[in-house]
Amino acid sequence: MVVIAGHYRVDAEQRDEVVAAFADMVTRARDADGCIHVAITADSVDPERIDNVEVWRDAGALEAWRARADAPDPGVAMRDLTMARYDAVDGGPLFP
């Protein structure tokens, strides 16, 4: 399993517009083979922060998606980009 997690900042008055610009891509990602979860969302406490979380079955599924993702260009400067990839070797329910 591959997890991509992070966040970035945009001007507060542009945040909702940027999140909305990615809605189509998120919908397509969720339909992609090997996608477990994808979300690009407005942070609940920081008006400038956009959170990004992706969970993929494996690296092959992630790479296949990246090859056709066609991410939009929201035309907004993204600041303080902090994003990381984690290769998970185990997983399961958080609350059994």
C-alpha positions as CSV (number, residue, x, y, z in Angstrom):
1,M,0.0,0.0,0.0
2,V,1.2,3.5,-0.8
3,V,0.1,6.6,1.2
4,I,0.6,10.1,0.0
5,A,-0.1,12.7,2.7
6,G,0.5,16.4,3.1
7,H,-0.7,19.9,2.8
8,Y,0.0,23.3,1.2
9,R,-1.3,26.8,1.6
10,V,-2.9,29.3,-0.7
11,D,-4.5,32.7,0.0
12,A,-7.5,32.2,2.2
13,E,-9.9,33.9,-0.3
14,Q,-8.8,31.4,-3.0
15,R,-8.8,28.2,-0.9
16,D,-12.3,27.0,-1.7
17,E,-11.9,27.8,-5.4
18,V,-8.6,25.7,-5.5
19,V,-10.3,22.8,-3.7
20,A,-13.2,22.9,-6.2
21,A,-10.8,22.9,-9.1
22,F,-9.6,19.5,-8.0
23,A,-13.1,17.9,-7.6
24,D,-13.2,16.3,-11.0
25,M,-9.7,14.8,-10.6
26,V,-10.6,13.5,-7.2
27,T,-13.7,11.8,-8.6
28,R,-11.7,10.2,-11.4
29,A,-9.0,9.1,-9.0
30,R,-11.5,7.4,-6.8
31,D,-12.8,5.4,-9.8
32,A,-9.2,4.4,-10.8
33,D,-8.1,0.8,-10.4
34,G,-6.2,0.5,-7.1
35,C,-7.5,3.6,-5.5
36,I,-8.4,3.1,-1.9
37,H,-8.9,6.8,-1.0
38,V,-8.2,10.2,-2.4
39,A,-9.2,13.6,-0.8
40,I,-8.1,17.2,-1.4
41,T,-9.9,19.2,1.2
42,A,-10.1,22.5,3.0
43,D,-8.5,22.3,6.4
44,S,-11.1,22.8,9.2
45,V,-9.1,25.3,11.3
46,D,-6.6,27.0,9.0
47,P,-8.3,29.1,6.3
48,E,-5.2,29.0,4.0
49,R,-4.5,25.2,4.2
50,I,-5.5,22.5,1.8
51,D,-5.0,18.9,2.9
52,N,-4.1,16.1,0.5
53,V,-4.4,12.3,1.3
54,E,-4.1,9.5,-1.1
55,V,-4.1,5.7,-0.4
56,W,-3.3,3.3,-3.3
57,R,-3.2,-0.5,-3.4
58,D,0.4,-0.5,-4.6
59,A,3.0,1.5,-6.4
60,G,1.9,0.3,-9.8
61,A,-1.7,1.6,-9.3
62,L,-0.3,5.0,-8.2
63,E,2.1,5.2,-11.2
64,A,-0.7,4.2,-13.6
65,W,-2.9,7.0,-12.1
66,R,-0.1,9.6,-12.2
67,A,0.4,8.8,-15.9
68,R,-3.2,9.9,-16.7
69,A,-4.3,12.1,-13.8
70,D,-4.3,15.3,-15.8
71,A,-4.2,17.6,-12.7
72,P,-5.7,21.0,-13.2
73,D,-3.7,24.2,-13.0
74,P,-5.7,26.3,-10.6
75,G,-3.5,29.3,-11.4
76,V,-2.8,30.0,-7.8
77,A,0.5,30.1,-6.0
78,M,0.9,27.2,-3.6
79,R,3.0,27.9,-0.5
80,D,4.6,25.7,2.1
81,L,4.1,22.5,0.2
82,T,4.7,19.6,2.5
83,M,3.9,16.2,0.9
84,A,5.4,12.8,1.5
85,R,5.0,9.2,0.2
86,Y,4.8,6.3,2.7
87,D,5.1,2.7,1.7
88,A,2.9,0.8,4.1
89,V,3.6,-2.9,4.8
90,D,0.6,-3.5,7.0
91,G,-2.8,-2.0,7.6
92,G,-6.1,-2.8,9.1
93,P,-9.0,-1.4,11.1
94,L,-8.1,1.3,13.5
95,F,-10.8,0.4,15.9
96,P,-11.4,-3.3,16.0
